[in-house]
Amino acid sequence: MNGVETMAVDVSDLARLAREAPLSGSRLQMAYAWRPEPKVIELRYLVSRAPGQPFTLWCVRPQGDKVPSLASQCPLLGWYEREIADLFGLRFADQPDSSRLVLHEGAEAPGPPLDPDFPADARLHLAGDIGGMPEVAGDDVQRLPWGPVRADVVESAEFVFFYIGEHILHLHAQLFFKHRGIEKRFQGLTAQGGVVLAERVSGVGSFTHALAFCQAVETAAGAPPPPRARLLRSLLAEMERLYNHLHYLGHLAECTTLKVGGAEGKLLEERAKQLNARLTGSRFLRSVLTPGGLRRDLDPGDWLAPELQRLNVEIEAYKDLLANTGTYLDRLLTTGVLERQVAFDQGATGPVERASGLDRDLRRDHPYAAYGDLAVRVPGRTAGDANARAEVRMEEIAASLDFMLRVIDALRPGDVLSPCVAPPGSEGLGWAESPRGSLFYAVHFGRDGRLARVKIRSPSFSNWRAFPFTVHDSNMMDYAINEASFGLTIAGCDR
């Protein structure tokens, strides 16, 4: 695959390689399956190495319908194995948790949904309860199901609490009520059509999803975009980060009952979105990207930098008010602590992992767009609580604004689009550091030059796996604040 170092791996060597990876400073990022031939399944394991070194991809051809599970050595792979089992029908031996993930317990399907023989008009039927509940016993233990319809416009998910009084013993999160089969929908699309779909995986991550997809296509085609396009891409990625982090702070303030603080954060978010619309015509930065660069040139002119500077004055004042409000800090400090080792084992990413002492960011460690030319500051914390996660985002806002001003200053006239046609049978990997963390797209083109397989590794898929570990042994009063402090999206996870 272009953009990474690939190595063919025998099934018998998988467990050894998984054990040795952390010892060399490597970390498994994701696993997925695809069909190079209609009746052949191949597993791909993506491994990140030291900063500046290329990613490694293990390519495994299973013999039969069962392969060894790596979830015991690398817990974050547990969800990927369960997803592969649901969608491809492949089984993993000695898996710690073999329950369904994407297809709920009780769902009846005519076959694995990503099998080429799966009927296009097939409908899933539920034969019974979704099941999959853990056994939490005790005379005083109560069980509280919450969802899948919760409140307002909150996305659908069911959370089952096992608790005594206010003390939460265990949280079981059942997601994928809104699974849309996005990866299957890519099949048969052109690269240009794939951009439109990528922008709709998660609305609040429209730009970085499209960016990671376009970069995957560009590595498959061996066609990097022009310098001006790379600079503008980096500018837009940070504009997306800005409005997301402002929304985050407003929502977190609201969850701590600071109604005015919540409204102020949402107002600043709106101001940032208006700048998006003025520059691109889209508040969510859609319809700008295409493989090879941008669909059209953008002109920040002499207006964007002063507008960002004026907005920054208001943002700094807002952050100071939050940081000096005792009732706000009291609710965040020591709430929802994610230990460093748990963050590593469960695959936490983005501000969540950087608040737990893990210093990783794709913009710096594996630069793309213009991040290799203009460095971005990456803040971090070690406490791992809700306050640390908020502080990381606060500092990222300042770092993003500084970076955007330097990008605007560095812009020079030039082309924004280069020819980009991925050859039939090619494949590529693209990545971006979204507001919520590391985002990967792996693309495979068929013999007809259309997309045959697209795999999305979204940051919320990773962070939702880590989140329950901060809820167990906590209390009911802190739950909403803890969930808000993670900045999760369900659409980005469910796909």
Rosetta blueprint (number, residue, H / E / L):
1 M L
2 N E
3 G L
4 V E
5 E E
6 T E
7 M E
8 A E
9 V L
10 D L
11 V H
12 S H
13 D H
14 L H
15 A H
16 R H
17 L H
18 A H
19 R H
20 E H
21 A L
22 P H
23 L H
24 S H
25 G L
26 S L
27 R E
28 L E
29 Q E
30 M E
31 A E
32 Y E
33 A E
34 W E
35 R E
36 P E
37 E E
38 P L
39 K L
40 V E
41 I E
42 E E
43 L E
44 R E
45 Y E
46 L E
47 V E
48 S E
49 R L
50 A L
51 P L
52 G L
53 Q L
54 P L
55 F E
56 T E
57 L E
58 W E
59 C E
60 V E
61 R L
62 P L
63 Q L
64 G L
65 D L
66 K E
67 V E
68 P E
69 S L
70 L L
71 A L
72 S L
73 Q L
74 C L
75 P L
76 L L
77 L H
78 G H
79 W H
80 Y H
81 E H
82 R H
83 E H
84 I H
85 A H
86 D H
87 L H
88 F H
89 G L
90 L L
91 R E
92 F E
93 A E
94 D L
95 Q L
96 P L
97 D L
98 S L
99 S L
100 R L
101 L L
102 V L
103 L L
104 H L
105 E L
106 G L
107 A E
108 E E
109 A L
110 P L
111 G L
112 P L
113 P L
114 L L
115 D L
116 P L
117 D L
118 F L
119 P L
120 A L
121 D L
122 A L
123 R L
124 L L
125 H E
126 L E
127 A L
128 G L
129 D L
130 I L
131 G L
132 G L
133 M L
134 P L
135 E L
136 V L
137 A L
138 G L
139 D L
140 D L
141 V L
142 Q E
143 R E
144 L E
145 P E
146 W E
147 G L
148 P L
149 V L
150 R L
151 A L
152 D L
153 V L
154 V L
155 E L
156 S L
157 A L
158 E E
159 F E
160 V E
161 F E
162 F E
163 Y E
164 I E
165 G L
166 E L
167 H E
168 I E
169 L E
170 H E
171 L E
172 H E
173 A E
174 Q E
175 L L
176 F L
177 F L
178 K L
179 H L
180 R L
181 G L
182 I H
183 E H
184 K H
185 R H
186 F L
187 Q L
188 G L
189 L L
190 T L
191 A H
192 Q H
193 G H
194 G H
195 V H
196 V H
197 L H
198 A H
199 E L
200 R L
201 V L
202 S L
203 G H
204 V H
205 G H
206 S H
207 F H
208 T H
209 H H
210 A H
211 L H
212 A H
213 F H
214 C H
215 Q H
216 A H
217 V H
218 E H
219 T H
220 A H
221 A H
222 G L
223 A L
224 P L
225 P L
226 P L
227 P H
228 R H
229 A H
230 R H
231 L H
232 L H
233 R H
234 S H
235 L H
236 L H
237 A H
238 E H
239 M H
240 E H
241 R H
242 L H
243 Y H
244 N H
245 H H
246 L H
247 H H
248 Y H
249 L H
250 G H
251 H H
252 L H
253 A H
254 E H
255 C H
256 T L
257 T L
258 L L
259 K H
260 V H
261 G H
262 G H
263 A H
264 E H
265 G H
266 K H
267 L H
268 L H
269 E H
270 E H
271 R H
272 A H
273 K H
274 Q H
275 L H
276 N H
277 A H
278 R H
279 L H
280 T H
281 G L
282 S L
283 R L
284 F L
285 L L
286 R L
287 S L
288 V L
289 L E
290 T E
291 P L
292 G L
293 G E
294 L E
295 R L
296 R L
297 D L
298 L L
299 D L
300 P L
301 G L
302 D L
303 W L
304 L H
305 A H
306 P H
307 E H
308 L H
309 Q H
310 R H
311 L H
312 N H
313 V H
314 E H
315 I H
316 E H
317 A H
318 Y H
319 K H
320 D H
321 L H
322 L H
323 A H
324 N L
325 T L
326 G H
327 T H
328 Y H
329 L H
330 D H
331 R H
332 L H
333 L L
334 T L
335 T L
336 G L
337 V L
338 L L
339 E L
340 R H
341 Q H
342 V H
343 A H
344 F H
345 D H
346 Q H
347 G L
348 A L
349 T L
350 G L
351 P H
352 V H
353 E H
354 R H
355 A L
356 S L
357 G L
358 L L
359 D L
360 R L
361 D L
362 L H
363 R H
364 R H
365 D H
366 H L
367 P L
368 Y L
369 A L
370 A L
371 Y L
372 G L
373 D L
374 L L
375 A L
376 V L
377 R L
378 V L
379 P L
380 G L
381 R L
382 T L
383 A L
384 G L
385 D L
386 A H
387 N H
388 A H
389 R H
390 A H
391 E H
392 V H
393 R H
394 M H
395 E H
396 E H
397 I H
398 A H
399 A H
400 S H
401 L H
402 D H
403 F H
404 M H
405 L H
406 R H
407 V H
408 I H
409 D H
410 A H
411 L L
412 R L
413 P L
414 G L
415 D L
416 V L
417 L E
418 S L
419 P L
420 C L
421 V L
422 A L
423 P L
424 P L
425 G L
426 S L
427 E E
428 G E
429 L E
430 G E
431 W E
432 A E
433 E E
434 S E
435 P L
436 R L
437 G E
438 S E
439 L E
440 F E
441 Y E
442 A E
443 V E
444 H E
445 F E
446 G L
447 R L
448 D L
449 G L
450 R L
451 L E
452 A E
453 R E
454 V E
455 K E
456 I E
457 R E
458 S L
459 P H
460 S H
461 F H
462 S H
463 N H
464 W H
465 R H
466 A H
467 F L
468 P H
469 F H
470 T H
471 V H
472 H L
473 D L
474 S L
475 N E
476 M H
477 M H
478 D H
479 Y H
480 A H
481 I H
482 N H
483 E H
484 A H
485 S H
486 F H
487 G L
488 L L
489 T L
490 I H
491 A H
492 G H
493 C H
494 D H
495 R L
